[in-house]
Amino acid sequence: MSDPWLTIIGIGEDGHAGLSDASREALAHAEIIFGGPRHLELAGAGGRGRPWPIPFDIEPVLAEKGRNVVVLTSGDPFWFGAGGRIADHLPTAEYRTFPAPSVFSLAAAQLGWSIQHITCLGLHAAPFGRLVPVLHPGARIIATVRDGAAPAALAAWLVGRGFGATRLHVLERMGGPRQRVRTCRADAFDLADIDAPVAVALDITGGPGLMRGFGLADDLFATDGQITKRTVRAITLSTLAPRPGALLWDLGAGSGSISVEWCLAGGRAIAVEARADRAANITENAARFGIDGLLQVVVGSAREAVDGLDAPDAVFVGGGASNELIADLWSMLAPGVRIVVNGVTLETEALLASEHAARGGALMRIDIAEAAPLGRMRGWAAARPVVQWSVVR
């Protein structure tokens, strides 16, 4: 196609007056204009306007391929906007984009915050739990939220997590004539008549927030007791070597603690667990730690459930290791995939010793003892030893 049929325009609260000449020209020649009702009103779309369907779906836009179409989004279409969704379905030659300043840029400029040091989140369609990984004293966060009621709910959520002293800057209708910025503490939130669209900037006080590194405390997790304990988990994650964006298969996931910490390190995980009650604990833990968008839970046996899953960068077998499962993994995984298997029974220890002899890698026995009362004195209470085999396919 010589010219793109689709134009994606970022529009601010200053409406038509704030658009570039190129954006105005694209709007003037558009046959159809898609956007939210507010966007369509700001642009003066009139009878050419088509509001987005609810729930949001880009198929109506794609169905108009070949016509002169404009999509309106808030600010920068590729920062928590519809631009990314559209680009996933179209080659770049079929669309052009005219972005406007994002609400994050407008908020940072208003507050005097250096945006490169700020965490930006879209919470307009996500739970507040997504904040958990980035909450720590001194953090600065700007988040879009759903509506005018959301800032009060967010303040209450922060108080419940021990961050009540956090200052909330509530930013309404940024970049337009009705712009307003008000500030209060989370534990003294008393703002009313909040006008959407709204964002909230957080100057975090309280905490301490989640530690960084491996080995979160066991009591932070929902579990029935089937959990890779903290010290062994730290060693196991070090062996698995998480990297941003890497995908983990966590087979026999138990409480999903390995998956959770893998995701907190920047990766994605698929946790496979045969028992539905334990799978429910994994889902709860994903929500607790704000990584539910990164952790997929699959209920089923490992050998059956892995068929059709996205190819992993690493595989952890925390329970249910067998000759058949390891043989399956060896045949289906691509070269370079890291495999780590933990075992506590004599039978699994023998299996891992045999696999180590046949396939190489590293074999390690993890013995841990902690001080415990022994009469009027203290002695060492040994945990059940764990044997760990690790290998790169």
Phi, psi and omega per residue, in radians:
M1 nan 2.327 -3.085
S2 -1.275 -0.595 -3.141
D3 -2.249 2.495 3.084
P4 -1.089 2.452 3.093
W5 -1.520 -0.279 -3.056
L6 -2.102 2.337 3.039
T7 -2.102 2.221 3.113
I8 -1.820 2.069 -3.038
I9 -2.052 2.233 2.981
G10 -1.513 2.262 -3.108
I11 -2.173 2.454 3.140
G12 -1.812 -3.067 -3.121
E13 -1.235 -0.210 3.050
D14 -1.455 0.002 2.971
G15 1.125 -2.542 -3.056
H16 -1.006 -0.617 -3.085
A17 -1.142 -0.477 -3.093
G18 -1.560 -0.018 -3.100
L19 -1.389 2.656 3.047
S20 -1.256 2.876 3.102
D21 -1.045 -0.684 -3.135
A22 -1.133 -0.672 3.111
S23 -1.167 -0.743 3.129
R24 -1.099 -0.699 3.135
E25 -1.121 -0.738 3.125
A26 -1.089 -0.715 3.105
L27 -1.133 -0.695 -3.099
A28 -1.110 -0.551 -3.079
H29 -1.722 -0.001 -3.078
A30 -1.258 2.397 2.993
E31 -1.434 -0.640 -3.095
I32 -2.354 2.425 3.122
I33 -2.210 2.015 3.093
F34 -1.691 2.547 3.076
G35 3.007 3.037 2.996
G36 -1.215 2.779 -3.138
P37 -0.937 -0.665 3.128
R38 -1.153 -0.746 3.121
H39 -1.080 -0.789 -3.107
L40 -1.087 -0.655 3.110
E41 -1.208 -0.748 -3.133
L42 -1.069 -0.629 -3.090
A43 -1.537 -0.119 -3.091
G44 1.125 0.770 -3.042
A45 -1.181 -0.503 3.125
G46 1.044 -2.407 -3.085
G47 -1.237 -0.207 3.106
R48 -1.449 -0.187 -3.043
G49 -1.335 2.442 3.040
R50 -2.284 1.995 3.128
P51 -1.217 2.613 3.091
W52 -1.041 2.490 3.053
P53 -1.209 2.737 3.075
I54 -2.063 2.115 0.000
P55 -1.200 2.788 -3.056
F56 -0.974 2.376 -3.113
D57 -2.702 2.277 -3.136
I58 -1.582 -0.027 -3.111
E59 -1.011 -0.671 3.094
P60 -1.040 -0.565 3.082
V61 -1.216 -0.844 -3.106
L62 -1.083 -0.508 -3.132
A63 -1.199 -0.294 -3.120
E64 -1.707 0.286 3.139
K65 -0.931 2.333 -3.110
G66 1.808 -0.343 3.057
R67 -1.678 2.987 -3.134
N68 -1.564 1.808 -2.963
V69 -2.110 2.456 3.025
V70 -2.090 2.405 2.992
V71 -1.987 2.236 3.102
L72 -1.765 2.323 3.054
T73 -2.334 2.938 3.086
S74 -1.376 2.171 2.995
G75 1.055 -2.119 -3.119
D76 -1.528 1.999 -3.081
P77 -1.095 -0.324 -3.070
F78 -1.877 0.317 3.021
W79 -2.176 1.632 -3.049
F80 1.018 0.548 3.120
G81 -2.060 -3.058 -3.071
A82 -1.334 -0.200 -3.073
G83 -0.999 -0.779 -3.127
G84 -1.100 -0.697 3.126
R85 -1.095 -0.720 -3.129
I86 -1.214 -0.757 -3.102
A87 -1.108 -0.449 3.094
D88 -1.138 -0.349 -3.042
H89 -1.952 -0.058 -3.059
L90 -2.357 2.521 2.972
P91 -1.219 2.692 -3.055
T92 -1.094 -0.414 -3.131
A93 -1.210 -0.254 -3.059
E94 -1.663 -0.101 3.126
Y95 -2.487 2.774 3.004
R96 -2.312 2.770 -3.020
T97 -2.325 2.372 3.022
F98 -2.155 1.634 -3.086
P99 -1.377 2.777 2.990
A100 -2.064 2.954 3.090
P101 -0.994 2.363 3.114
S102 -1.320 2.844 3.068
V103 -1.082 -0.510 3.110
F104 -1.153 -0.768 3.107
S105 -1.128 -0.754 3.138
L106 -1.119 -0.723 -3.134
A107 -1.178 -0.774 3.141
A108 -1.074 -0.725 3.120
A109 -1.120 -0.700 -3.132
Q110 -1.135 -0.658 -3.072
L111 -1.593 -0.210 -3.087
G112 1.317 0.514 3.139
W113 -1.690 2.393 3.054
S114 -1.308 2.003 -2.955
I115 -1.146 -0.421 3.136
Q116 -1.217 -0.237 3.138
H117 -1.833 0.198 -3.047
I118 -1.950 2.500 2.961
T119 -1.565 2.218 -3.141
C120 -1.946 2.257 -3.080
L121 -2.336 2.583 3.003
G122 -1.797 1.786 -3.132
L123 -1.870 0.236 3.129
H124 -1.218 -0.376 3.114
A125 -2.373 0.498 -3.113
A126 -2.458 2.710 -3.126
P127 -1.255 2.731 3.102
F128 -1.077 -0.380 3.128
G129 -0.996 -0.367 3.095
R130 -1.084 -0.268 3.095
L131 -1.343 -0.375 -2.981
V132 -0.904 -0.834 -3.084
P133 -1.133 -0.319 -3.049
V134 -1.963 0.109 3.118
L135 -1.433 2.065 3.006
H136 -2.842 2.702 -3.112
P137 -0.990 2.311 3.134
G138 1.617 -0.186 3.124
A139 -1.195 2.563 3.016
R140 -2.130 2.276 -3.024
I141 -2.344 2.375 2.960
I142 -2.062 2.241 -3.091
A143 -2.353 2.376 2.924
T144 -1.367 2.528 3.136
V145 -2.262 2.949 -2.913
R146 -1.164 -0.850 -2.983
D147 -2.790 -3.033 -3.093
G148 -1.156 -0.364 3.118
A149 -1.458 -0.293 -3.019
A150 -1.145 -0.680 -3.123
P151 -1.023 -0.697 3.109
A152 -1.145 -0.703 3.108
A153 -1.145 -0.674 3.108
L154 -1.143 -0.722 3.100
A155 -1.026 -0.788 3.119
A156 -1.105 -0.672 3.116
W157 -1.106 -0.744 3.118
L158 -1.112 -0.725 3.098
V159 -1.040 -0.746 -3.131
G160 -1.125 -0.378 3.129
R161 -1.766 0.158 3.080
G162 1.530 0.300 -3.131
F163 -2.019 0.657 -3.077
G164 -1.143 -0.419 -3.141
A165 -1.404 -0.031 3.129
T166 -1.080 2.412 3.068
R167 -1.566 2.241 3.089
L168 -1.844 2.176 2.999
H169 -1.799 1.970 -3.130
V170 -1.649 2.071 -3.007
L171 -1.985 2.002 -3.052
E172 -1.917 2.360 3.010
R173 0.817 0.933 -3.043
M174 -1.110 2.421 3.057
G175 1.545 0.028 -3.107
G176 -2.149 3.140 -3.084
P177 -1.177 -0.319 -3.139
R178 -1.780 0.323 3.139
Q179 -1.050 2.447 3.091
R180 -2.611 2.431 3.094
V181 -2.241 2.163 3.101
R182 -2.272 2.637 -3.027
T183 -2.284 2.441 2.998
C184 -2.780 2.935 3.063
R185 -1.388 2.657 3.136
A186 -1.066 -0.713 -3.084
D187 -1.436 0.084 3.062
A188 -2.350 0.590 -3.056
F189 -1.192 2.157 -3.106
D190 -2.478 0.366 -3.104
L191 -1.395 2.467 3.132
A192 -2.247 2.996 3.082
D193 0.937 0.821 3.134
I194 -1.408 2.227 -2.986
D195 -1.794 2.089 3.100
A196 -1.357 2.658 0.080
P197 -1.294 2.538 -3.021
V198 -2.367 2.518 3.005
A199 -2.209 2.786 3.128
V200 -2.226 2.256 3.041
A201 -1.830 2.278 -3.045
L202 -1.994 2.213 3.007
D203 -1.864 1.696 -2.874
I204 -1.291 2.244 3.017
T205 -2.340 2.383 -3.105
G206 2.125 -2.769 3.026
G207 2.181 -2.675 0.382
P208 -1.582 -0.086 -3.047
G209 1.459 3.126 -3.107
L210 -1.292 2.465 3.015
M211 -1.169 2.770 3.030
R212 -1.884 2.444 -3.003
G213 2.051 -2.916 -3.078
F214 -1.957 2.587 3.051
G215 1.801 0.893 3.029
L216 -1.096 2.646 -3.129
A217 -1.029 2.422 -3.102
D218 -1.033 -0.611 -3.048
D219 -1.296 -0.028 3.037
L220 -1.376 -0.266 -3.034
F221 -1.753 2.543 2.911
A222 -1.342 2.151 -3.059
T223 -2.718 2.665 3.006
D224 -1.711 0.239 -3.095
G225 1.868 -0.288 3.126
Q226 -1.533 1.575 -3.071
I227 -2.599 2.477 2.999
T228 -1.271 1.972 -3.018
K229 -1.096 2.776 -2.938
R230 -0.883 -0.918 -3.053
T231 -1.178 -0.767 3.113
V232 -1.147 -0.631 3.125
R233 -1.109 -0.721 3.124
A234 -1.080 -0.752 3.119
I235 -1.144 -0.735 -3.101
T236 -1.127 -0.763 3.133
L237 -1.152 -0.643 3.068
S238 -1.066 -0.674 3.116
T239 -1.227 -0.669 3.131
L240 -1.191 -0.470 3.064
A241 1.030 1.144 3.123
P242 -1.052 2.600 3.063
R243 -2.450 2.626 3.139
P244 -0.958 2.292 3.086
G245 1.445 -0.175 -3.101
A246 -1.300 2.577 -3.096
L247 -1.823 2.278 3.103
L248 -1.919 2.348 2.833
W249 -1.659 2.106 3.101
D250 -1.903 1.749 -3.000
L251 -1.735 2.251 -2.986
G252 1.216 0.943 -2.857
A253 -1.294 -0.298 3.121
G254 1.103 -1.923 3.104
S255 -1.619 -0.126 3.127
G256 1.395 0.302 -3.072
S257 -1.123 -0.651 3.090
I258 -1.109 -0.789 3.120
S259 -1.064 -0.753 -3.118
V260 -1.036 -0.866 -3.085
E261 -1.235 -0.540 3.036
W262 -1.052 -0.797 -3.134
C263 -1.173 -0.663 3.096
L264 -1.102 -0.430 3.087
A265 -1.449 0.019 3.045
G266 1.904 0.015 -3.124
G267 -1.674 -3.020 3.025
R268 -2.137 2.710 -3.089
A269 -2.498 2.594 2.946
I270 -2.062 1.997 -3.119
A271 -1.718 2.097 -3.135
V272 -1.866 2.147 -3.119
E273 -2.437 2.280 -3.070
A274 -1.264 -0.550 -3.067
R275 -1.624 2.253 -3.089
A276 -1.138 -0.624 -3.126
D277 -1.167 -0.650 3.093
R278 -1.269 -0.618 3.059
A279 -1.062 -0.631 3.091
A280 -1.123 -0.653 3.076
N281 -1.116 -0.685 3.110
I282 -1.079 -0.787 3.122
T283 -1.051 -0.737 3.108
E284 -1.117 -0.733 3.137
N285 -1.135 -0.662 3.084
A286 -1.034 -0.719 3.120
A287 -1.218 -0.697 -3.134
R288 -1.012 -0.680 -3.046
F289 -1.722 0.099 3.035
G290 1.232 0.434 -3.118
I291 -2.087 0.432 -3.117
D292 -1.114 -0.384 3.064
G293 -1.375 -0.153 -3.098
L294 -1.942 -0.284 -3.025
L295 -2.005 2.048 3.096
Q296 -1.760 2.359 -3.134
V297 -1.910 2.252 3.116
V298 -2.139 2.214 3.109
V299 -1.664 2.151 3.129
G300 2.751 3.025 3.095
S301 -1.325 2.580 -3.027
A302 -1.046 -0.767 -3.048
R303 -1.113 -0.602 -3.124
E304 -1.502 -0.646 -2.984
A305 -1.265 -0.455 -3.043
V306 -1.299 -0.306 3.117
D307 -1.090 2.183 3.098
G308 1.551 -0.085 3.105
L309 -1.322 2.700 3.053
D310 -1.014 2.504 -3.095
A311 -1.114 2.326 -3.069
P312 -1.586 2.887 2.970
D313 -1.693 -0.387 3.117
A314 -2.660 2.673 3.125
V315 -2.300 2.291 3.031
F316 -2.049 2.239 3.054
V317 -1.916 1.848 -3.107
G318 -1.693 -0.228 3.132
G319 -2.842 2.576 3.076
G320 1.430 0.406 3.111
A321 -1.150 2.457 3.120
S322 -2.670 2.843 3.063
N323 -0.975 -0.716 -3.070
E324 -1.167 -0.759 -3.129
L325 -1.119 -0.791 -3.121
I326 -1.141 -0.682 3.090
A327 -1.104 -0.718 3.091
D328 -1.049 -0.830 -3.118
L329 -1.075 -0.748 -3.101
W330 -1.095 -0.584 -3.101
S331 -1.425 -0.496 -3.035
M332 -1.698 -0.397 -3.043
L333 -1.453 2.589 3.125
A334 -1.366 2.696 3.046
P335 -0.987 2.472 3.135
G336 1.718 -0.205 3.121
V337 -1.318 2.309 3.135
R338 -1.528 2.307 3.122
I339 -2.064 2.264 3.083
V340 -2.263 2.234 -3.125
V341 -2.205 2.224 3.053
N342 -1.857 2.487 3.098
G343 -2.503 2.600 3.132
V344 -2.140 -0.241 -3.123
T345 -1.619 2.784 3.094
L346 -1.093 -0.639 -3.138
E347 -1.135 -0.752 3.117
T348 -1.199 -0.636 3.088
E349 -1.042 -0.751 3.122
A350 -1.133 -0.699 3.106
L351 -1.062 -0.799 -3.083
L352 -1.215 -0.611 3.066
A353 -1.104 -0.695 3.125
S354 -1.167 -0.757 3.134
E355 -1.145 -0.660 3.107
H356 -1.092 -0.742 3.127
A357 -1.141 -0.619 -3.065
A358 -1.477 -0.640 -2.970
R359 -2.028 -0.161 3.123
G360 1.515 -2.696 -3.079
G361 1.588 -2.661 -3.124
A362 -2.219 2.477 3.108
L363 -2.143 2.220 -3.053
M364 -2.375 2.463 3.038
R365 -1.913 2.199 -3.075
I366 -1.863 1.915 3.109
D367 -1.942 2.148 -3.103
I368 -2.242 2.369 3.066
A369 -2.346 2.493 3.113
E370 -2.132 2.611 3.115
A371 -1.156 2.390 -3.129
A372 -2.574 2.716 3.131
P373 -1.022 2.456 3.075
L374 -2.429 1.608 -2.987
G375 1.136 -2.219 3.090
R376 -1.561 -0.010 -3.100
M377 -2.005 -2.796 3.079
R378 -2.292 2.667 3.079
G379 -2.546 3.096 3.135
W380 -1.557 2.189 3.050
A381 -1.805 1.955 -3.055
A382 -1.454 2.360 2.993
A383 -1.395 2.832 3.076
R384 -1.092 2.208 -3.108
P385 -1.130 2.592 3.119
V386 -2.041 2.289 3.033
V387 -1.779 2.283 -3.074
Q388 -2.166 2.174 3.011
W389 -1.918 2.311 3.085
S390 -2.330 2.485 -3.088
V391 -2.734 2.620 3.016
V392 -1.770 2.132 -3.092
R393 -0.976 nan nan
